[in-house]
Amino acid sequence: MVDDAQLSRSKAIHRRTGRTFYYATRLLPERVRHATYVLYAFFRVADEVVDDAEGVPPAEQRRQLEEIREAALTGETDDPVLAAFSELRERYDIPDGEVEVFIDAMLTDIEKSRYETYEEVEAYMRGSAAAVGVMMTYVMRQDAPEEAIPAARKLGEAFQMSNFLRDVREDIIERDRIYLPLETLERHGVPEAQVERLEYDEAFAAAMREELRRTETLYQEGVAGIGLLPRDCQLPVLIAAVLYADHHRLIRERDCDVLSATPSLSSLRKLRLVAETQWHWFWNKDPETVFAKVSAVPSGTQTSHDHPGEPMPAR
């Protein structure tokens, strides 16, 4: 069993590094909430190997990630977070393959810093965000997780794409990474070097709008599956979707200029969104209806256009 010390450390990591998701996690039932603290802490321990890697040789990063993989799959570790995760993996029958693809995605970050196509970004997210969504589904719905997994993957990808769109500046400055597909930038006449120089113009804004719409389609597909989760988990997951999607409002308010500063939700805004979502949920327990009322995602995303004549991206 996960002990109090393991849980306390996992919760502290979650609170420190996952501020948006932490708001929603606190509303989960205890049977899921404690497990979520451990899951998120595991994700961050692995992620920080490559995100906080200044001065650490690639070979050392790979060695650390392989040690994390081994500990997660075998439980042979003195690290309290990794030991707790390994216990949870066994308790909830989380497939070893989800751990494998997650660690493989972290390994990708060591060598790869540019993505030519959205399909390449999508493949990366299958190991990172989508794997996270799958593991969460196993914790929430132990009876038949497979039914809810496709939508969970879409929602995980939506969350991560929102982060990518919000964090363009931070990813360049701190990690020399661009997660925007280069083909999208090229289609709008934005050279890779322009993003590296953090030079904003209308062409960059148009590329961002395209990726915002694509991501909003992912939200709609993911939210449509929230109803497949246990009733006591639906509202917290819906709130997480509303909070992550609200970054799109911030981005659009800045006319998609995420190069001069990184948009950030205030605590007051988060609390307001939580309250609004709870209010609408009280009257209507349908996740899609509530998301449409509260979230920053425009209704009819798949057919809407920010500018006449601008084509919708193919998926």
N, C-alpha and C positions, 0 to 999 in steps of 0.2 A: 504494500500500500504506500502511496505517496505520503510522506510525513509532513509535519507542519513546517519544518525548516525548508524543505524542498519547495513547498507551496509558497511560502513567504518570499523566497528568492525569485521564483518564477513570476509572482504577482508584481514584485518591484520592477523587474525587467519590463514587463508588459506596460505598467503605468508610466515608466520613464520613456520608452521608445515607441509605444503604439497609442498615442494620445487620442486619436480619432476613434480607433476600434475599441479602446478602453471604455469609452462612454457607453457603447452598446453592450460590451461584455458584462458590465456590472448589472445589467437587467436580465441576464440569463439565469435560469434556475440553477441552484447550487450544484446539482449533479453534473451540469455542463460547464458552469462558470469556472470551477476549480480546474477542471481538465483543460479548459481554454487557456487559462493562465500558463499552464505547463506547455501546451502546444506552442503558444506564441513565443514563450521564452526560448524554446528549442529553435524556432525559426530564426529568432534574432541572434542567438549564439552562433549559428552557422552563417547568417548573413553578414555579421560583423567581421568575420574572418576576411571577407573580400571588400567590405565597405570601409573598414577602418584599417586598411592595409598599407598605409604610407610607410615606406622603408622596409617592408617585409617582402623578401624575394618570392616570386611565384611558386617556386618549389616548396617553400615553407608553407605557403597558403594551402597548396594542394595536400601537403602532409597533414595539416591541421584538419582539413575537411574530411580526409579519409579516416582520421581518428574519430571524428564526430560520427561519421557513417557507421563505423565499427561499433562504437559505444551505443548508438541508437538501436542497432539491430541485435546486439548481444547483451546489453546491460552491464558489460564489464567496464566499469568506469567509477572513478571517485567523484566525478563532477555531479553535484546534486541535480542540476537541471537535466542533464543527459540521462542520469539514472531514472529520474521521474518520468521523462518522456518514454524511455524504454518500457517501463512498467505500464504506462498508459497504452502504448502501442499493442502490447499483448492483451491487456484487459478489453480493449475495444476492437480487437482483431483488425487493426489498421494494416493493410497489405504492405509487405516489405517493399514492393515496387514503388509505392508512393514516396517512401523514404529515399529510395534509390534515385528517382527522377528529380526529387527536390535537391539532393546533394549534387547531382550532375548539373543542375541549373546554376548552383553556386559556383561550381568549377568553371562553368562557361564564363562567368564574370571575370575570371582571372585573365583570360586570353582575348575575349571578344568585347569590343567597346562600340561597335557600329553594327547596324542591322539594315541590310539592303531593302528587304521587303517586309510587309506586315506578317507574312507567313513565318519569317524568321523570328519576329517578335513573339508571335503566337506560340511557336515551338518552345521558346524560352519560358513563356508564361505557363505552359503546360507543366513544366517542372517546378515552377515557383508558385505563382498565385493559384493555379488550378489544383496543384497537389495540396495546397493549404485548404482550399475549399473541400476537397475530397476527405481529408483527414477530419475536418470539422464535422462533416456529414456523418462519418462513422461514430463520432462522439455523441452527436445529437440524436441520430436515428439508428439505434442498434438493431432494430428488427429487420429492416430491409433498406439499407442505405443506398443500394444500387439505383433505386427508382429516382432518388433525388440528386444523384451525382452529376448528370449532365448540366442541370441548371446551376448547381453549386460551382462547377468549373467556369461557367459563363460569368457568374457573379464575381468569383475570384479574379478573373481576367479584367472585369470592369473596374474593380477596386485598384488593381495594379496599373491599368492604363491611366486612370485618373491621377494616380501618383506620378506616373511618368510625365503626363502633360503638365502637372503642377510644378514638377521639380526639374525642368529642363536646365535652368540656370545652375542649380545646385549640383546636378549630375555632371555638368561640364566643368565647373570650377573645382569640385572636390574629387571627382573620379575620372574625368576625361571620358565620359560616356554620353552617347546620344541614343536614346531608345526610340525616338521618332523614326519611322521608316524612311530611309534615304530616298526611296522612290516617291514618297509623298512630297518630300521637300523638293525634289527635282521636278515633279509635275507642276509645282507652283513657282519654279524658277528660283529656288533658294539653294545656293551652294552650301555644302557641308561646312566650309570655312566660315561662312557668315554666322552660322550658329555657334561655332567655336569662338568667334569674336563677340558673341552676344549682341549682334546687330539686328535690331527689330525693324521690320517694315511691313507693309500691307501684304506682301507675298508670304512672309512668314505667318502672319495672322490667318491667311487663307488656308495654309497647310494645317495650322492648328485647328481651324474650324472643321476641316475634313475629319481629323482624328477625333475631335470631340463628338461628332455625329456617329462615327463608327463605334465609339465607346458607349454612347447612349443606347445604341441598339443592343449591345451586350447587357446593359442594365435591364432593359426590358425583357430580354430572354431569361436573365437570371432571376429577376423578381417574380416572373411568372411561375417559377418553381418553389418559391418560399412556402406556398400552401402545402407542399409535400412534406414539410418538416413537422415535428410535433408541435402542437398548438402553443405550448409554453416557450418555444424557441422562435416562433415566427416574428413576433414584434421586435425582439432585439436584433435579429438579422435584418429586418426591414429598416430599423433605425440606422444600422451600420450603412446600408445602401443609401439612405437619404443623406447621411453625413458625408460620405465619400463623394457622392454626386454633387453636393453643394459646392465643391471646388470648381465645378464647371461654371457656376454662377459668378464666382470670383474672377475666373479667367475671362469670361465674356465681358464683365464690367471693366476690365483692363484692356478691352479690345484685343485680347489674346497676347498681350505683352507679358510673357513669363521670363523674359530675358533680363530685364532691368531689376526685377525683384521676384521673390517666390511668394505667391498668394498663400494666406494662412487664415483658417477659420478661427474666430475669437471664441473664447469660452462661453461668452454670452450668446453668441449665435448658435453654438452647439446646443446649449440648454434650451434655447427657444425652439430649435428644430426637434429636439427630443419631446418637448411638451406638445408641439403641434402634431407630431406623429402619433403620440399617445392619445391625444384628443380625438383625432379622426379614427384611430383604431377602436376607440370605445364605441363609436357609432357604426363602424363598418369594418368587419374583420377580414376584408378582402385585400391582400397585400398589393395587388396591381392597382386597385382603385385608390388606396391611401397613398401609394407612391406617386401616382399621377397628380394628386391634390397637393402634396407637400414638397416633392423633390424639385430640383432645378432642371430635370430632364424634360424637354418639351414633349408633349403628347404627339404621337404620329411621327416619331423621330425618323423612321425608315423612309418616309416620303417628304420630310420637311427640307427646306433649303434656307441657308443663311443669306444667300444672294441668288437672285434669279439667274438661271443659266449655268450655275455651278453644279457639276455633276455629283451625284452621290457616289461614294467610294464603293467599289465592288468588294465583296467578302468571299 
